[in-house]
Amino acid sequence: MADSTAELLDMADRIGLDRRHLQHAGTGREHFDICLSRRARAVAAGAVEITMRDMARMRRERRHT
C-alpha cells in the first residue's frame, strides 16, 4: 500500500518486484503480495509496517477524500 501508484511502483523496483504482479491496479486496493524476505527489504528501504486495522482505517480515509 502506498500514497500513489508511482510510489508503490518505485518501492517495487527498489526491492526487485516484477511490476506485472501488481494487484488491483488503478484502484484503492492496489498492492503487491510479497514474501517475508521481500518485506524485510521493503522495510530496510523505508517502508513502514502497519497492521490490518491500520490498513482498513487508511482505506476508509482514502474513500472519504
N, C-alpha and C positions, 0 to 999 in steps of 0.2 A: 504494500500500500504506500502511496506517495501523494504529495500535493499536486503533482501533474504527471501526465504521461511522459513528458520529456525527462523529468526527474527519475521516474521509475525505470525508464529505458537506460538512462545514464548509469544507474546503480547496477542494472543487469549487465551492462557492458563491463563495468569495473570488476564484477565478481565472476565473469565468464559464463553468464547465462546466454543461451540462444534466444534471440528476440521472438522467434516463431512460437515459443512456448508461453507467450503472454496469454492469459486467460481473460475472457470478458472484455476484450479490447474496446475502448471507446465508451465504457460505462463506468458508473461509480463503483463497480465491483472488480475493476481491473486489477490484476495481480499476477504474480508468479508463485507457483508452489515450488518450494526449494527444500533440499535435504539439509540436515543439520550442519554438515561441513560448509555448505554454501551460506547458511545462516550465520555461521561464525565469521566467514569472510565479509558478509554484509555488515555485521556489527563492527568489525575491525575497520571497515571503510566508512563508518559514520552512521549506519542505520541505528534506529532506536527500537529496542524490543518493546512490544506492547502486548497487553492481554486481549483476549477475545472481547471482554467487556469494553476495553478502551476502543477497540476497532468498531464495535457496534455504536458506541457513542459518537465516534468520529464520522461514521457513515450517516447517522441521523443528522448531525450538524451540517454535513455537506448537502443533504437533501433540502435543508431549510435556508440555504444561502443562494 
